[in-house]
Amino acid sequence: MLADLTVKDFLDKIAGNDPVPGGGSIAALGGALASALATMVTGLTIGKKGYEASEEVMQHAQTLTTRFQKEFIALIDKDSEAYDEVFACFKLPKATDEEKAVRSAAIQEATRHAALIPMEVARKALEVMPVIADIARLGNRNAITDACVAMMAARSAVLGALLNVRINLGVLKDKEFVQGLQAEADRIEQTACRKEKELLDAVNQDLRV
């Protein structure tokens, strides 16, 4: 599994000549990094003097970000597996009309699945963003920039995942499915960018000397 590789081995694999792991898996990794960094901030807050009032919120946030991290890690491999499924379908025989029909249907189904995996990444990355915002607002002030980097990583995960959604939608013939997912993708992108901007604007204002 990709998630079991060392950081160096994972980077070497990305830099190799194979198409996977590609941008979709990296988007999922970004979500995992965002979640892990957010969890770190909760750990630097819980039990610390001066943050007693936010203890309960931080504990709940830590539970959520820990769960998200595990889910994103699983999606790193799921995205690469989805690509492999699509690639395998393109290698199916197409000598007869029947084989062509079977191949075409298989490509459509695999591509549909390949669009839904990064959409799951985008949805989860958007879902973790308000949790990160709460952590930034109530967490250890010495780690405020770590929370901001977590938010930025989550936004990058959203945008990267949605690019992979859209490239797969271009192959699909189910127009109703395509339009529905495209509309959702647009909403997610707008919301994610807004949430990131709100946090960064507030923190940058506070950090100015």
Backbone bond lengths (Angstrom), bond angles and torsions (degrees), N, CA, C in turn:
res aa  C-N    CA-C-N  psi(-1)  N-CA   C-N-CA  omega(-1)  CA-C   N-CA-C  phi
1 M - - - 1.458 - - 1.525 110.62 -
2 L 1.330 115.24 143.10 1.458 119.61 -179.63 1.522 111.59 -60.52
3 A 1.326 115.80 -38.30 1.463 120.24 -176.34 1.524 112.82 -65.99
4 D 1.327 117.20 -16.58 1.462 120.72 -179.09 1.527 112.77 -89.85
5 L 1.328 117.29 -5.93 1.463 120.91 -179.59 1.525 110.94 -74.61
6 T 1.327 116.36 154.98 1.460 119.62 171.06 1.526 108.17 -68.46
7 V 1.312 116.34 163.52 1.461 119.85 178.94 1.526 110.37 -57.65
8 K 1.325 117.00 -45.29 1.466 120.63 -178.89 1.524 111.37 -63.01
9 D 1.335 116.88 -45.75 1.465 120.04 -179.24 1.526 111.01 -64.76
10 F 1.324 116.35 -37.31 1.460 120.23 178.52 1.523 110.47 -64.90
11 L 1.323 116.71 -44.17 1.461 120.43 178.59 1.523 111.35 -64.20
12 D 1.320 116.88 -40.00 1.464 120.55 177.69 1.526 110.67 -63.00
13 K 1.322 116.28 -37.46 1.469 120.16 179.79 1.527 110.59 -68.27
14 I 1.319 115.93 -40.13 1.466 119.87 176.39 1.523 110.24 -61.53
15 A 1.323 116.04 -41.27 1.466 121.31 -176.03 1.525 112.83 -76.20
16 G 1.324 117.55 -5.65 1.454 121.35 -178.52 1.516 112.82 -73.99
17 N 1.312 116.46 -173.11 1.463 121.80 -175.52 1.526 114.09 -91.06
18 D 1.324 117.55 -3.85 1.462 120.49 177.52 1.528 110.05 -79.82
19 P 1.343 117.38 147.64 1.471 120.02 -179.60 1.524 113.87 -73.08
20 V 1.326 116.70 -13.08 1.468 120.08 176.65 1.526 109.15 -125.46
21 P 1.327 117.63 144.59 1.471 126.08 -0.67 1.525 111.41 -72.94
22 G 1.323 115.14 140.39 1.455 120.22 -179.26 1.519 111.62 -118.75
23 G 1.322 114.90 -152.69 1.456 120.54 -174.39 1.511 114.75 -60.26
24 G 1.328 116.97 -34.21 1.460 119.67 179.80 1.513 112.53 -65.09
25 S 1.327 115.38 -44.20 1.465 119.71 177.81 1.523 111.05 -66.75
26 I 1.329 116.41 -35.50 1.459 120.05 179.19 1.524 110.36 -68.42
27 A 1.333 117.02 -35.46 1.463 120.02 175.50 1.524 110.33 -62.19
28 A 1.331 116.46 -42.54 1.464 120.37 177.61 1.523 110.81 -63.99
29 L 1.328 116.27 -39.75 1.463 120.42 176.20 1.527 110.32 -61.23
30 G 1.318 116.18 -40.07 1.460 120.05 177.88 1.516 111.99 -60.04
31 G 1.328 115.84 -39.43 1.457 119.63 176.54 1.513 111.98 -64.62
32 A 1.337 115.78 -39.31 1.466 120.37 178.13 1.524 110.85 -65.60
33 L 1.331 116.59 -41.00 1.464 120.73 178.52 1.530 110.92 -64.42
34 A 1.324 115.83 -42.36 1.466 120.04 178.00 1.519 110.71 -59.72
35 S 1.322 116.01 -44.71 1.462 121.06 -178.91 1.519 111.26 -65.79
36 A 1.329 116.46 -43.52 1.465 120.65 -178.92 1.526 111.36 -64.14
37 L 1.322 116.39 -42.37 1.460 120.26 -179.47 1.528 110.82 -66.78
38 A 1.329 115.67 -38.74 1.462 119.59 176.69 1.525 110.78 -63.99
39 T 1.326 116.14 -39.50 1.463 120.33 177.58 1.523 110.61 -61.72
40 M 1.327 116.55 -39.40 1.461 120.54 178.01 1.523 111.20 -57.80
41 V 1.324 116.40 -42.85 1.463 120.13 -178.90 1.526 110.66 -64.52
42 T 1.332 116.97 -38.75 1.471 118.50 177.55 1.524 110.25 -63.66
43 G 1.329 116.27 -38.26 1.459 120.51 179.22 1.519 112.87 -65.94
44 L 1.330 115.75 -28.90 1.464 120.81 177.71 1.529 112.24 -83.16
45 T 1.325 115.35 -2.89 1.467 120.79 -178.02 1.521 112.21 -109.97
46 I 1.324 116.31 -44.19 1.464 121.45 -176.47 1.528 110.56 -61.54
47 G 1.321 115.34 128.11 1.461 120.84 178.18 1.515 114.99 82.08
48 K 1.334 116.41 0.81 1.465 119.51 -178.16 1.536 111.16 -91.24
49 K 1.308 115.37 141.67 1.459 121.64 179.47 1.527 110.43 -60.98
50 G 1.312 115.29 134.19 1.453 120.77 179.75 1.514 113.49 96.38
51 Y 1.334 116.76 -9.63 1.465 120.22 -178.38 1.529 112.04 -120.40
52 E 1.324 115.78 22.35 1.462 120.15 -178.51 1.530 111.87 -60.44
53 A 1.315 117.26 -35.91 1.463 121.20 -176.75 1.526 112.59 -67.30
54 S 1.315 116.89 -25.16 1.470 120.38 -178.51 1.528 112.85 -101.56
55 E 1.324 116.47 7.74 1.468 121.44 -176.12 1.527 112.36 -55.47
56 E 1.321 116.65 -50.00 1.467 120.67 -176.48 1.521 111.38 -64.58
57 V 1.321 116.53 -43.25 1.465 120.88 178.56 1.522 110.56 -62.53
58 M 1.314 117.15 -41.99 1.459 121.31 -179.42 1.527 111.83 -66.28
59 Q 1.316 116.53 -39.09 1.464 119.88 178.94 1.524 110.89 -64.62
60 H 1.331 115.97 -41.92 1.469 119.98 177.82 1.525 110.51 -66.05
61 A 1.323 115.94 -42.79 1.464 120.16 178.99 1.519 110.81 -61.68
62 Q 1.321 116.47 -40.04 1.461 120.55 179.41 1.525 111.52 -63.13
63 T 1.314 116.31 -39.54 1.465 120.19 176.47 1.524 110.60 -60.71
64 L 1.327 116.08 -43.11 1.463 120.90 -178.98 1.522 111.98 -67.61
65 T 1.320 117.43 -48.02 1.464 119.65 -176.62 1.526 111.79 -67.51
66 T 1.320 116.48 -32.70 1.470 119.75 176.16 1.520 110.43 -65.11
67 R 1.326 116.08 -41.12 1.463 120.39 177.71 1.526 111.14 -65.63
68 F 1.326 115.97 -45.03 1.461 119.90 179.29 1.525 111.19 -59.62
69 Q 1.316 116.88 -41.53 1.464 119.82 -179.72 1.525 110.77 -57.17
70 K 1.318 117.04 -45.44 1.464 121.11 179.66 1.524 111.16 -63.34
71 E 1.325 116.68 -40.56 1.465 120.38 -179.34 1.523 111.47 -67.24
72 F 1.314 116.90 -40.77 1.467 120.05 177.72 1.528 111.36 -65.28
73 I 1.322 116.93 -38.79 1.466 120.36 178.74 1.524 110.38 -59.20
74 A 1.333 116.45 -42.86 1.467 120.17 178.38 1.524 111.15 -63.32
75 L 1.322 117.12 -34.87 1.463 121.48 -177.83 1.525 112.73 -72.96
76 I 1.331 117.70 -20.63 1.468 120.34 175.59 1.523 109.64 -57.70
77 D 1.323 115.89 -47.74 1.463 120.40 179.71 1.521 112.04 -76.10
78 K 1.328 116.80 -36.88 1.466 119.69 -178.77 1.521 111.83 -60.25
79 D 1.320 117.13 -37.56 1.460 119.61 -179.81 1.524 111.10 -66.66
80 S 1.317 116.85 -43.84 1.468 119.93 178.47 1.519 111.15 -64.73
81 E 1.328 116.51 -38.63 1.464 120.81 178.37 1.527 110.92 -64.38
82 A 1.328 116.66 -37.67 1.464 120.50 179.14 1.523 110.82 -64.62
83 Y 1.327 116.67 -40.07 1.465 120.10 176.86 1.523 110.29 -62.92
84 D 1.316 116.62 -43.49 1.466 120.66 -179.71 1.526 111.01 -60.53
85 E 1.331 116.55 -36.43 1.463 120.68 178.91 1.528 110.93 -65.01
86 V 1.316 116.27 -43.02 1.468 120.08 178.33 1.523 110.21 -63.32
87 F 1.311 116.31 -45.87 1.464 121.23 -179.34 1.526 110.83 -60.13
88 A 1.329 116.63 -40.30 1.466 121.03 179.54 1.522 110.91 -64.19
89 C 1.321 117.10 -36.45 1.468 120.56 179.78 1.524 111.66 -66.02
90 F 1.313 117.24 -35.61 1.463 120.25 178.93 1.531 111.76 -68.18
91 K 1.317 117.25 -18.16 1.466 121.24 179.35 1.527 112.55 -91.46
92 L 1.337 117.08 0.18 1.464 120.07 178.61 1.527 110.30 -66.09
93 P 1.342 117.32 152.00 1.469 120.49 -179.29 1.524 112.13 -63.03
94 K 1.332 115.81 149.80 1.471 120.98 -179.18 1.533 110.92 -144.77
95 A 1.326 115.18 37.45 1.465 119.88 -177.90 1.523 112.25 -77.96
96 T 1.329 116.95 -32.25 1.465 120.91 -178.34 1.528 109.65 -115.81
97 D 1.332 114.86 167.03 1.465 119.44 178.34 1.527 110.98 -62.09
98 E 1.327 115.74 -37.79 1.463 119.63 179.50 1.531 110.63 -65.02
99 E 1.318 116.19 -44.06 1.465 120.23 178.56 1.528 111.01 -63.91
100 K 1.315 115.87 -38.20 1.465 119.86 178.17 1.522 111.30 -63.07
101 A 1.327 115.63 -40.82 1.463 120.21 -179.90 1.522 111.16 -66.20
102 V 1.328 115.42 -42.87 1.467 120.27 178.64 1.528 109.96 -63.50
103 R 1.315 115.87 -44.30 1.470 120.88 -179.73 1.521 110.96 -62.87
104 S 1.322 116.50 -45.17 1.457 120.74 -179.07 1.526 111.83 -61.87
105 A 1.333 115.98 -43.32 1.466 120.33 179.37 1.527 110.98 -64.93
106 A 1.328 115.58 -39.15 1.467 120.11 179.83 1.526 110.85 -65.81
107 I 1.329 116.30 -40.80 1.465 120.65 178.60 1.524 110.47 -62.47
108 Q 1.329 115.48 -43.28 1.462 119.46 179.57 1.526 111.67 -61.68
109 E 1.319 116.39 -45.03 1.467 120.67 -178.22 1.528 111.12 -66.40
110 A 1.327 116.15 -43.74 1.467 120.13 -179.57 1.526 111.23 -66.57
111 T 1.328 116.32 -38.15 1.462 120.28 179.71 1.522 110.94 -69.08
112 R 1.315 115.97 -37.04 1.467 120.16 175.55 1.535 109.78 -58.56
113 H 1.323 115.38 -45.74 1.465 120.57 178.51 1.526 110.56 -64.14
114 A 1.328 116.21 -39.05 1.463 121.32 -179.57 1.526 111.97 -67.39
115 A 1.324 117.13 -22.55 1.464 120.50 175.06 1.523 111.32 -81.88
116 L 1.320 116.12 -33.48 1.464 120.17 -176.12 1.527 113.03 -74.34
117 I 1.334 117.21 -29.29 1.468 119.36 179.86 1.534 111.31 -64.84
118 P 1.333 119.66 -53.68 1.466 118.08 177.08 1.527 112.93 -65.15
119 M 1.333 117.51 -27.49 1.461 118.61 174.84 1.524 110.37 -63.62
120 E 1.322 116.37 -36.91 1.461 120.00 175.95 1.530 110.48 -63.96
121 V 1.323 115.96 -39.72 1.466 120.06 176.39 1.528 110.16 -60.33
122 A 1.326 116.29 -47.32 1.465 120.78 -178.71 1.524 111.22 -62.37
123 R 1.321 116.28 -43.25 1.469 119.66 179.60 1.520 111.35 -61.67
124 K 1.319 115.82 -45.19 1.471 119.67 -178.93 1.526 111.26 -67.52
125 A 1.322 116.53 -39.27 1.461 119.69 179.58 1.526 110.40 -64.25
126 L 1.325 116.29 -38.47 1.461 119.46 176.10 1.525 110.41 -66.76
127 E 1.313 116.40 -38.65 1.462 121.15 -178.51 1.526 112.09 -64.99
128 V 1.317 117.10 -33.67 1.470 119.52 -178.71 1.533 111.94 -78.56
129 M 1.316 117.82 -18.06 1.466 120.60 -174.85 1.534 114.05 -62.18
130 P 1.336 120.00 -45.60 1.469 117.93 176.87 1.522 113.14 -65.66
131 V 1.321 116.89 -27.68 1.466 120.52 175.34 1.526 109.03 -65.87
132 I 1.324 115.74 -44.17 1.467 120.20 177.68 1.527 110.62 -62.84
133 A 1.332 116.32 -38.75 1.465 120.06 178.86 1.528 110.92 -61.49
134 D 1.327 116.56 -41.43 1.470 120.50 177.21 1.529 111.11 -64.34
135 I 1.328 115.19 -40.81 1.469 119.88 178.81 1.526 110.23 -62.85
136 A 1.323 116.25 -41.58 1.465 120.27 178.82 1.527 111.22 -65.39
137 R 1.313 116.03 -38.07 1.467 120.99 -176.16 1.527 112.28 -73.40
138 L 1.330 116.69 -38.20 1.462 120.67 -172.62 1.521 114.24 -111.17
139 G 1.324 116.66 -7.82 1.456 120.29 -174.86 1.515 113.85 -83.44
140 N 1.317 114.36 -177.89 1.463 122.96 -179.07 1.529 110.42 -56.26
141 R 1.328 116.31 122.29 1.465 120.28 -176.02 1.522 112.29 -64.84
142 N 1.314 116.65 -25.02 1.465 119.51 178.23 1.527 112.19 -70.75
143 A 1.333 116.04 -14.08 1.468 120.81 -179.39 1.528 111.75 -113.68
144 I 1.334 116.97 18.14 1.462 120.49 -176.95 1.527 112.19 -61.18
145 T 1.337 116.63 -36.76 1.466 118.40 -179.64 1.528 111.22 -71.94
146 D 1.325 117.11 -27.64 1.466 119.96 175.22 1.525 110.05 -65.91
147 A 1.327 115.81 -39.93 1.462 119.83 177.05 1.524 110.54 -63.93
148 C 1.335 116.15 -37.02 1.467 119.76 178.24 1.526 111.46 -66.00
149 V 1.315 116.74 -42.22 1.465 120.05 177.57 1.528 109.99 -63.23
150 A 1.322 116.99 -37.03 1.466 120.55 175.82 1.523 110.47 -61.19
151 M 1.331 116.50 -42.73 1.466 120.50 178.64 1.524 110.69 -63.94
152 M 1.321 117.03 -41.82 1.462 121.00 179.16 1.526 111.21 -64.08
153 A 1.328 116.26 -39.12 1.465 120.31 178.04 1.521 110.64 -65.72
154 A 1.327 116.26 -37.98 1.466 120.15 178.61 1.524 110.68 -65.44
155 R 1.327 116.41 -42.37 1.466 119.82 178.20 1.527 110.93 -63.59
156 S 1.317 117.12 -41.67 1.465 120.28 176.99 1.523 111.18 -62.71
157 A 1.324 116.28 -37.59 1.463 120.35 177.10 1.520 110.45 -62.17
158 V 1.321 116.22 -41.78 1.465 120.77 177.96 1.522 110.79 -60.89
159 L 1.323 116.55 -53.72 1.467 120.30 -175.05 1.521 111.77 -65.28
160 G 1.325 116.86 -41.28 1.461 119.92 178.79 1.513 112.16 -64.50
161 A 1.320 115.95 -42.62 1.463 119.83 179.29 1.523 110.93 -64.26
162 L 1.327 116.82 -41.59 1.467 119.85 -177.67 1.524 112.38 -66.97
163 L 1.322 117.70 -31.93 1.465 119.39 174.16 1.525 110.41 -60.91
164 N 1.322 115.84 -39.31 1.463 119.98 179.19 1.521 111.78 -71.98
165 V 1.308 116.96 -30.60 1.467 120.11 172.95 1.520 109.53 -62.83
166 R 1.314 115.95 -49.77 1.463 120.81 -173.09 1.523 112.89 -66.07
167 I 1.329 117.03 -37.18 1.467 117.68 -179.26 1.524 110.89 -67.30
168 N 1.332 116.55 -31.14 1.463 119.98 176.84 1.524 111.86 -76.11
169 L 1.320 116.99 -33.99 1.463 119.93 179.06 1.522 111.64 -62.00
170 G 1.325 116.80 -29.33 1.454 120.47 -178.79 1.514 114.01 -65.65
171 V 1.327 116.70 -15.80 1.469 121.52 -178.77 1.524 111.63 -95.11
172 L 1.321 117.00 -19.78 1.462 120.96 -171.11 1.528 112.74 -81.66
173 K 1.330 115.39 144.95 1.463 122.12 -178.74 1.523 112.53 -96.91
174 D 1.323 117.13 -14.96 1.465 121.42 179.51 1.528 108.41 -77.44
175 K 1.325 116.18 92.70 1.463 121.11 -172.52 1.525 112.60 -64.75
176 E 1.320 117.23 -35.78 1.463 120.00 179.55 1.530 110.56 -64.25
177 F 1.331 115.75 -43.10 1.463 120.95 177.71 1.522 110.23 -63.49
178 V 1.326 116.09 -44.70 1.464 121.55 -178.64 1.524 111.00 -61.61
179 Q 1.324 116.46 -47.98 1.462 120.40 -177.56 1.529 111.51 -64.35
180 G 1.326 116.26 -39.24 1.458 120.24 179.47 1.513 112.27 -64.58
181 L 1.341 115.87 -44.60 1.460 119.86 -178.78 1.529 111.03 -71.28
182 Q 1.335 115.91 -35.91 1.467 119.46 178.80 1.525 110.80 -64.75
183 A 1.324 116.18 -41.91 1.466 120.14 179.06 1.526 110.72 -63.61
184 E 1.327 115.80 -41.63 1.463 119.46 178.03 1.527 110.60 -65.04
185 A 1.324 116.24 -41.14 1.467 120.57 179.43 1.525 110.85 -60.06
186 D 1.316 116.61 -42.36 1.467 120.38 179.45 1.525 111.23 -63.11
187 R 1.330 116.08 -41.83 1.468 120.07 179.75 1.529 111.03 -65.19
188 I 1.325 115.82 -43.60 1.464 120.21 -179.71 1.524 110.49 -62.14
189 E 1.321 116.60 -44.11 1.469 120.21 -178.73 1.526 111.34 -61.41
190 Q 1.324 116.34 -46.45 1.461 120.15 -179.27 1.528 111.49 -62.39
191 T 1.324 115.80 -42.70 1.466 120.13 -178.85 1.523 111.21 -66.82
192 A 1.327 116.54 -42.87 1.467 120.57 -179.10 1.523 111.32 -62.53
193 C 1.310 116.68 -44.83 1.468 120.07 -179.78 1.527 110.97 -64.97
194 R 1.328 115.62 -36.91 1.464 118.98 178.69 1.528 111.65 -66.43
195 K 1.325 116.26 -43.48 1.468 120.37 -179.17 1.530 111.20 -63.92
196 E 1.321 115.85 -41.36 1.464 118.68 177.96 1.525 110.76 -63.26
197 K 1.318 116.44 -45.24 1.465 120.88 -177.68 1.527 111.07 -62.64
198 E 1.322 116.82 -41.16 1.464 120.27 -179.71 1.524 111.17 -59.18
199 L 1.325 116.12 -45.22 1.465 119.24 -178.96 1.520 111.52 -69.59
200 L 1.327 116.85 -47.86 1.466 119.68 -176.74 1.523 111.94 -64.59
201 D 1.327 116.58 -38.53 1.466 119.23 178.27 1.526 110.69 -61.53
202 A 1.327 115.82 -44.52 1.465 120.23 -178.54 1.526 111.48 -65.65
203 V 1.322 116.21 -44.56 1.466 119.85 -177.36 1.523 111.10 -70.42
204 N 1.320 116.99 -43.16 1.467 119.31 178.87 1.525 111.37 -61.30
205 Q 1.320 116.53 -35.14 1.460 120.33 176.88 1.526 110.68 -64.53
206 D 1.323 116.09 -41.90 1.469 120.89 179.36 1.527 112.27 -67.73
207 L 1.339 115.91 -32.44 1.466 119.90 -174.95 1.524 113.24 -81.93
208 R 1.323 117.11 -14.53 1.468 119.56 -178.50 1.527 110.22 -66.07
209 V 1.330 115.05 137.06 1.477 120.31 -179.52 1.529 110.22 -105.74
